Amino acid sequence: MKKSGSVILNQLAVLLAATFPVIAWGASSTPNPKSPLIQELFFERPQAPASAPKVSGTNLKISLREAVTLALARNFDILIEAHNPRIRDKEVTIQKSNFDPAFVSSANSQKSNLDSASRLTTSTGQVITSKQKVSAGLEKKFITGADVSLTFETAREYSNSTSRTENPNYESSLTFTLKQPLLKNFGVDVNKANISIASFTLDQSLLTYRGRVTAVIDSVEQAYWDLVFSNANLKFRSTSLKLAKDLLRRNRIQVEVGTLAPIEILEAEATVAQREEEVIVAERQLQDREDALKKILNVSDNITSWALRVTPTDQADYKPIKINEMASTMKALERRADLESARLEIEKNKVRLKRDRQNLMPELDLSASAGNQGVRNTFSNSTGRQFKNKGYTLSGELGFRIPIGNREARADLDKSRLELQRANATYQQLEQTIIEEIRRGMRLVRSNRKRITATRLASRLAEERLDSQEKKFRVGLSTSRNVLEDQESVANALSNKVQALVDYKKSVAQLSRSTNTTLQRFKIKLGDPRKGTPGNKP
């Protein structure tokens, strides 16, 4: 059964009240990644917001700060992006696991009954043997590229051969083997290359997470101020409709008493119909923008809860900000998450290039082994003799291999060079894009400042003109058409004034995102998404 709207709203109120006191604006522990910008993702936990947004009936009253906080806790883009650092963290562990030791063991048994052409070793003409062998040991790959193993092996063998002095006999051995590359695949750098690449990719995913959070906050701001404008615009259009209806009522009275021509009624009726259409459009726009904000905030869990009304409690006001183009641009170039990610991409390609250059060399491998061995009629006797080193083996080998033409290694090296060149070009292009974006954003802020001044003056003059026109109409010196036109002008002027204020707020938000100051402006300190801290929930 579908839940009723009141039940859903009550659950939403409980959810908001529970979310806001524990929202994670920081992390309890501080990792120490290489990138300085990565380190800024992790801070001590600051004070949480004091209260949750208020749910009254079917209306959610919410401030911009509360909307941002709710988005950080519930937005799907953030929740989805938070999984990527966790995945990349596991990839680092996978690469490190290549150097984990491994326990190996085996056991086998075999038996044979074979005809023999000689009667000297067996009286029956058949050689009967049975053998059981068990081995266990450790294997490990070292960061230098060396493969090392230590294996203990014991075997029991029985035969009907008359030439054996011990029957059954037990053989035990302990063998140490080493294989170390001396050219290709030699050294710490080449063997740690995949770990380094995975670590850089992890750092990039943390930066992408930060960028996603910033983008969501910007989306919340844009949607919030659009909704503020839609509420104001609907109010202005409704007032304009009310004025038109009032004028229509007065015109009908004046026509009835013969002081006004009937054409004035038709003029007023046409305007009323037009303004009713404007109100319908404004209501639809308001609902669209409500839904857009609800989607970002993720406050509607099912179809019924989408009926929730969202009312912004903040109004668009003018608060001038100081703009220093050079300082803001330099700071953005130092701290933008996407630019830092591009830097890490260059470092990743440098690691690949160094690895592929080293692997262009031929293979020259040193292999060595040492072992001791003992054979006796019991297991304990064979192991006792083995550990006294009565029997031993030593071996060494030097192997050389080079593919003729070595085309694969050369192609890998050329590919790495090209990828590094591409990464450098991408970084330089992104720098130019950021500079252009900041310059364009600052021009937009300055332009919207001037628009605010202009629209304030225009709305004041429009109101004065309407007042004057109303006075003229009352004494018969003007027509209803003039009054209706001035009413429309006032509604448009008031709407333009709010639109300029809203556009200014939105341009400030866009500039903050471009200059990497969004989190600082809201005093938000991110937690570590790999730890699933509150507010960064999986």
C-alpha positions in Angstrom: 0.0 0.0 0.0 1.1 3.6 -0.7 2.0 5.7 2.3 -0.2 8.7 2.9 1.3 12.2 2.4 1.2 13.1 6.1 3.1 9.9 7.1 5.7 10.6 4.5 6.1 14.2 5.6 6.4 13.0 9.2 9.1 10.6 8.2 10.9 13.4 6.3 10.8 15.6 9.4 12.4 12.8 11.4 15.0 12.2 8.7 16.0 15.9 8.6 16.2 16.2 12.3 18.4 13.1 12.5 20.5 14.1 9.5 21.5 17.6 10.5 23.0 17.1 14.0 25.4 14.4 12.7 26.2 15.8 9.3 29.9 15.2 8.6 31.7 18.4 8.0 35.0 16.8 8.8 36.8 13.5 9.4 38.1 12.0 12.6 41.4 10.9 11.2 43.8 12.5 8.8 45.5 10.5 6.1 48.7 11.7 4.7 48.6 11.5 0.9 51.3 12.9 -1.3 49.4 15.8 -2.8 49.0 18.9 -0.6 45.6 19.5 -2.1 44.5 16.0 -1.2 45.5 16.6 2.4 43.0 19.5 2.5 40.1 17.0 2.1 40.6 15.9 5.7 40.0 18.2 8.7 39.0 18.0 12.3 35.2 17.9 12.8 33.8 21.5 13.2 30.5 22.4 14.9 27.4 21.0 13.1 24.4 23.1 12.1 22.1 23.9 15.0 18.8 22.9 13.5 17.1 21.1 10.7 14.7 22.7 8.1 11.1 22.9 9.3 8.4 20.8 7.8 5.0 22.5 8.2 2.0 20.5 6.8 3.0 19.8 3.2 5.6 22.6 3.1 9.3 22.3 3.6 10.8 25.7 4.6 14.5 25.6 4.0 17.4 28.1 3.9 20.3 27.9 1.4 22.7 26.7 4.1 20.2 23.9 5.1 19.7 23.0 1.5 23.5 22.6 1.0 23.8 20.5 4.1 21.0 18.2 3.1 22.5 17.8 -0.4 25.8 16.8 1.2 24.0 14.1 3.1 21.6 12.7 0.5 22.5 13.8 -3.0 22.9 10.8 -5.3 25.8 12.3 -7.3 27.8 12.6 -4.1 26.8 9.2 -2.8 27.8 7.6 -6.1 31.1 9.5 -6.5 32.0 8.5 -2.9 32.3 4.9 -4.1 35.1 5.6 -6.5 37.8 6.4 -3.9 36.9 3.2 -2.1 37.2 1.2 -5.3 40.6 2.9 -6.1 41.8 2.3 -2.6 41.2 -1.5 -3.1 43.1 -1.3 -6.4 46.1 0.0 -4.5 45.8 -2.9 -2.1 45.6 -5.3 -5.1 48.8 -4.0 -6.5 50.6 -4.1 -3.2 49.4 -7.7 -2.7 51.7 -8.8 -5.5 54.5 -8.6 -2.9 52.6 -10.6 -0.3 54.2 -13.9 0.8 52.3 -17.1 -0.2 52.2 -20.5 1.5 52.4 -23.3 -1.0 52.1 -27.1 -0.5 51.5 -30.2 -2.4 51.1 -34.0 -1.9 51.1 -36.8 -4.4 51.3 -40.6 -4.4 52.3 -43.0 -7.2 52.6 -46.7 -7.5 54.0 -48.9 -10.4 54.4 -52.6 -11.1 56.7 -53.0 -14.2 58.3 -56.0 -15.9 62.1 -56.1 -15.6 64.4 -57.8 -18.1 67.0 -58.4 -15.3 66.8 -61.0 -12.5 69.5 -59.3 -10.6 67.4 -56.6 -9.0 64.2 -58.7 -8.3 63.4 -62.3 -8.0 59.9 -62.0 -9.4 60.8 -60.4 -12.8 58.8 -57.3 -11.9 59.8 -54.1 -10.2 57.2 -52.9 -7.7 57.6 -49.3 -6.4 55.4 -46.9 -4.5 56.2 -43.4 -3.5 54.5 -40.7 -1.5 55.7 -37.1 -1.4 54.7 -34.0 0.6 56.1 -30.5 0.3 55.4 -27.2 1.9 57.0 -23.8 1.8 56.9 -20.0 1.3 57.2 -17.9 -1.8 57.6 -14.1 -2.0 58.3 -11.5 -4.6 60.5 -8.6 -3.4 60.3 -5.0 -4.5 63.7 -5.4 -6.3 62.0 -7.9 -8.7 63.5 -11.0 -7.0 61.4 -14.2 -6.6 62.4 -16.2 -3.5 61.1 -19.5 -2.2 61.9 -21.8 0.7 60.5 -25.3 0.3 60.6 -28.3 2.7 60.0 -31.7 1.0 59.8 -35.2 2.4 59.2 -38.5 0.5 58.7 -42.2 1.4 59.6 -44.7 -1.2 59.3 -48.6 -1.2 60.6 -51.0 -3.8 61.1 -54.8 -4.0 64.5 -54.2 -5.6 67.2 -56.3 -3.9 69.8 -53.5 -4.5 68.3 -51.1 -1.9 69.9 -50.9 1.5 67.0 -49.0 3.0 63.5 -50.3 2.2 61.3 -48.3 2.7 63.5 -45.2 2.7 62.7 -41.7 3.7 64.2 -38.6 2.0 63.9 -35.1 3.4 65.2 -31.9 1.9 65.1 -28.1 2.4 65.7 -25.9 -0.6 66.2 -22.2 -1.0 65.8 -20.7 -4.5 66.4 -17.2 -5.8 65.7 -15.6 -9.2 66.8 -12.0 -9.6 66.5 -9.9 -12.8 69.6 -7.9 -13.5 68.4 -5.7 -16.4 64.8 -5.8 -17.4 62.4 -5.8 -14.5 65.2 -4.9 -12.1 64.9 -2.3 -9.3 62.4 -0.7 -7.0 61.0 1.9 -9.4 60.0 -0.5 -12.1 58.5 -3.0 -9.7 56.6 -0.3 -7.7 55.3 1.4 -10.9 51.9 -0.2 -10.8 51.5 0.7 -7.1 52.5 4.3 -7.8 50.0 4.5 -10.7 47.2 3.1 -8.6 48.1 5.5 -5.8 48.0 8.5 -8.2 44.6 7.2 -9.5 43.3 7.1 -5.9 44.4 10.7 -5.3 42.7 11.6 -8.6 39.5 10.0 -7.4 39.6 12.0 -4.1 40.0 15.1 -6.1 37.1 14.2 -8.4 35.0 13.6 -5.3 35.9 17.1 -4.0 35.0 18.5 -7.4 31.7 16.6 -7.4 30.8 18.0 -4.0 31.6 21.5 -5.2 29.6 21.0 -8.4 26.6 19.7 -6.3 26.8 22.7 -4.0 26.8 25.0 -7.0 23.8 23.1 -8.4 22.0 23.6 -5.2 22.7 27.3 -5.2 21.6 27.7 -8.8 18.4 25.8 -8.2 17.7 27.5 -4.9 18.0 31.0 -6.4 15.9 30.0 -9.5 13.2 28.9 -7.1 13.5 32.2 -5.2 12.9 34.1 -8.4 10.0 31.8 -9.5 8.3 32.5 -6.2 8.7 36.3 -6.6 7.8 36.2 -10.2 4.5 34.3 -9.4 3.8 36.9 -6.8 4.3 39.8 -9.2 2.2 38.1 -11.9 -0.6 37.3 -9.4 -0.6 40.9 -8.2 -0.6 42.1 -11.8 -3.6 39.9 -12.5 -5.4 41.2 -9.4 -4.9 44.8 -10.5 -6.2 44.0 -14.0 -9.3 42.4 -12.5 -9.8 45.3 -10.2 -9.6 47.7 -13.2 -12.1 45.6 -15.1 -14.5 45.8 -12.2 -14.2 49.6 -12.0 -14.6 49.9 -15.8 -17.8 47.9 -15.7 -19.2 50.2 -13.1 -18.2 53.3 -15.0 -19.7 51.9 -18.2 -22.9 51.2 -16.4 -23.1 54.8 -15.2 -22.2 56.0 -18.6 -18.8 57.7 -17.8 -16.7 55.2 -19.8 -17.0 53.7 -23.3 -17.8 50.0 -23.5 -14.5 49.4 -25.5 -12.7 49.9 -22.2 -14.3 46.7 -20.8 -13.1 44.7 -23.8 -9.5 46.1 -23.3 -9.5 45.1 -19.7 -11.0 41.6 -20.3 -8.3 40.9 -22.9 -5.6 42.0 -20.4 -7.1 39.8 -17.7 -7.0 36.8 -20.0 -3.4 37.5 -20.9 -2.3 37.9 -17.3 -4.1 34.7 -16.3 -2.0 32.9 -18.9 1.1 34.5 -17.4 0.2 33.3 -14.0 -0.3 29.8 -15.3 3.1 29.8 -16.9 4.7 31.2 -13.7 3.0 28.5 -11.6 4.3 25.8 -14.0 7.8 27.3 -13.9 7.7 27.4 -10.1 6.7 23.7 -9.9 9.5 22.7 -12.3 12.1 24.5 -10.3 10.7 23.0 -7.0 11.1 19.5 -8.5 14.6 20.4 -9.7 15.7 21.4 -6.2 13.9 18.3 -4.7 15.9 16.1 -7.0 19.2 17.6 -6.0 18.3 17.3 -2.3 16.9 13.8 -2.7 14.0 14.5 -0.3 11.3 12.6 -2.2 11.5 8.9 -1.8 8.4 7.9 -3.8 5.7 9.4 -6.0 3.5 10.6 -3.2 6.3 12.6 -1.5 6.9 14.6 -4.7 3.8 16.6 -3.7 5.9 18.2 -0.9 6.2 22.0 -1.4 9.6 23.6 -0.9 9.8 27.2 0.2 13.1 29.1 0.3 13.5 31.1 3.5 16.4 33.2 2.2 15.7 36.1 -0.1 17.9 37.5 -2.8 19.8 40.5 -1.4 22.8 42.4 -2.5 26.0 41.8 -0.6 29.0 43.2 -2.6 32.1 41.1 -2.7 35.7 42.1 -3.3 37.2 40.8 -6.6 40.9 40.5 -7.1 41.3 38.9 -10.5 45.0 38.1 -10.3 45.0 36.7 -6.8 41.9 34.6 -7.4 43.3 33.2 -10.7 46.7 32.3 -9.1 44.9 30.6 -6.2 42.7 28.7 -8.5 45.7 27.5 -10.6 47.3 26.3 -7.4 44.3 24.6 -5.8 41.7 23.6 -8.4 40.9 19.9 -8.1 40.6 19.3 -11.8 44.0 21.0 -12.4 45.6 19.0 -9.6 44.2 15.9 -11.1 45.8 16.8 -14.5 49.1 17.2 -12.7 48.8 13.8 -11.2 48.0 12.4 -14.7 51.4 13.8 -15.8 53.1 12.1 -12.9 51.4 8.8 -13.7 52.6 9.0 -17.3 56.2 9.8 -16.1 56.1 6.6 -14.0 54.9 4.6 -17.0 57.6 6.1 -19.2 60.3 5.3 -16.7 59.1 1.7 -16.4 58.8 1.2 -20.2 62.3 2.7 -20.8 63.8 0.3 -18.3 61.9 -2.6 -19.8 63.4 -1.9 -23.2 66.6 -3.6 -21.9 67.1 -7.4 -22.5 66.4 -10.0 -19.9 69.4 -11.1 -17.8 68.3 -13.2 -14.9 70.5 -14.7 -12.1 69.1 -17.9 -10.6 70.6 -19.7 -7.6 69.6 -22.4 -5.2 70.9 -24.2 -2.1 69.6 -27.2 -0.3 70.4 -30.0 2.1 69.2 -33.6 2.0 69.1 -36.7 4.0 68.0 -40.3 3.4 67.3 -42.9 6.1 64.9 -45.7 7.0 62.7 -43.4 9.1 61.4 -39.9 8.8 63.0 -38.7 11.9 66.4 -40.1 10.9 66.2 -38.6 7.5 65.4 -35.1 8.8 68.1 -35.4 11.5 70.7 -36.2 8.8 69.3 -33.5 6.6 69.8 -30.7 9.2 73.3 -31.9 9.9 74.0 -30.9 6.3 75.5 -34.3 5.4 74.1 -34.0 1.9 73.7 -30.7 0.1 73.3 -29.2 -3.4 74.4 -25.8 -4.7 73.5 -24.4 -8.2 73.7 -21.2 -10.1 72.6 -20.0 -13.5 72.7 -16.9 -15.6 70.1 -16.6 -18.4 69.9 -14.1 -21.2 67.0 -13.4 -23.5 66.2 -10.6 -26.0 63.4 -10.6 -28.6 64.7 -10.0 -32.1 63.6 -6.5 -33.0 62.1 -6.0 -29.5 59.0 -4.4 -31.1 56.6 -4.8 -28.2 58.9 -3.0 -25.7 59.7 -0.2 -28.2 56.0 0.3 -29.0 55.2 0.5 -25.2 57.9 3.1 -24.8 56.7 5.2 -27.8 53.1 4.9 -26.4 54.2 6.2 -23.0 56.0 9.1 -24.6 52.9 10.1 -26.6 50.6 9.7 -23.5 52.9 12.0 -21.5 52.9 14.6 -24.3 49.1 14.4 -24.4 48.9 14.8 -20.6 51.1 17.9 -20.7 49.0 19.4 -23.5 45.8 18.7 -21.6 47.2 20.4 -18.5 48.2 23.5 -20.4 44.7 23.6 -22.1 43.0 23.3 -18.8 45.1 26.2 -17.4 43.9 28.4 -20.2 40.3 27.2 -19.7 40.4 28.0 -16.0 41.8 31.5 -16.6 39.1 32.3 -19.2 36.4 30.9 -17.0 37.5 33.1 -14.1 37.7 36.2 -16.3 34.3 35.5 -17.7 32.8 34.9 -14.2 34.2 38.1 -12.9 32.8 40.1 -15.8 29.4 38.5 -15.1 29.5 39.5 -11.4 30.4 43.1 -12.3 27.7 43.2 -15.0 25.1 41.9 -12.6 26.1 44.5 -10.0 25.3 47.2 -12.6 22.1 45.5 -13.5 21.0 45.6 -9.9 21.4 49.4 -9.8 19.7 49.8 -13.1 16.7 47.6 -12.3 16.2 49.2 -8.9 15.9 52.6 -10.6 13.7 51.2 -13.3 11.2 49.5 -10.8 11.0 52.7 -8.8 10.3 54.8 -11.8 7.7 52.3 -13.1 5.9 52.4 -9.8 5.8 56.2 -9.8 4.6 56.2 -13.4 1.8 53.8 -12.6 0.7 55.9 -9.6 0.6 58.9 -11.8 -1.3 57.1 -14.5 -3.9 55.9 -12.0 -4.5 59.4 -10.8 -5.0 60.6 -14.4 -7.4 57.7 -15.1 -9.5 58.6 -12.1 -10.1 62.1 -13.4 -10.6 61.0 -17.0 -7.2 62.2 -18.4 -6.0 58.7 -19.3 -7.3 55.4 -20.6 -7.5 51.9 -19.2 -5.0 50.8 -21.9 -2.4 53.2 -20.4 -3.1 52.0 -16.9 -2.8 48.3 -18.0 0.4 48.9 -19.8 1.9 50.7 -16.8 0.8 47.8 -14.6 2.5 45.4 -16.9 5.6 47.6 -16.8 5.7 47.6 -13.0 5.3 43.8 -12.9 8.1 43.4 -15.4 10.3 45.9 -13.6 9.9 44.2 -10.3 10.5 40.8 -11.9 13.7 42.2 -13.6 14.9 43.6 -10.2 14.6 40.2 -8.5 16.1 38.5 -11.6 19.1 40.8 -11.4 19.6 40.0 -7.7 19.2 36.3 -8.3 21.6 36.4 -11.3 24.1 38.2 -9.1 23.8 35.5 -6.4 24.2 32.8 -9.1 27.2 34.5 -10.7 28.9 34.8 -7.3 28.3 31.0 -6.8 29.7 30.3 -10.2 32.8 32.4 -9.5 33.3 30.7 -6.2 33.3 27.4 -8.0 35.8 28.7 -10.6 38.1 30.1 -8.0 37.9 27.0 -5.7 36.4 28.9 -2.8 32.9 27.2 -2.6 33.8 25.0 0.4 35.5 27.8 2.2 32.5 30.2 1.6 30.2 27.7 3.3 32.8 26.6 5.8 32.5 23.0 4.7 35.2 20.5 5.6 35.0 17.2 3.9 35.4 13.8 5.5 37.2 10.9 3.9 34.8 9.1 1.6 36.8 5.9 1.9 35.8 5.6 5.6 32.1 6.1 5.0 31.9 8.8 7.7 28.4 10.3 8.4 27.4 12.7 5.7 29.5 10.7 3.1 27.4 7.6 3.4 27.7 4.8 0.9 
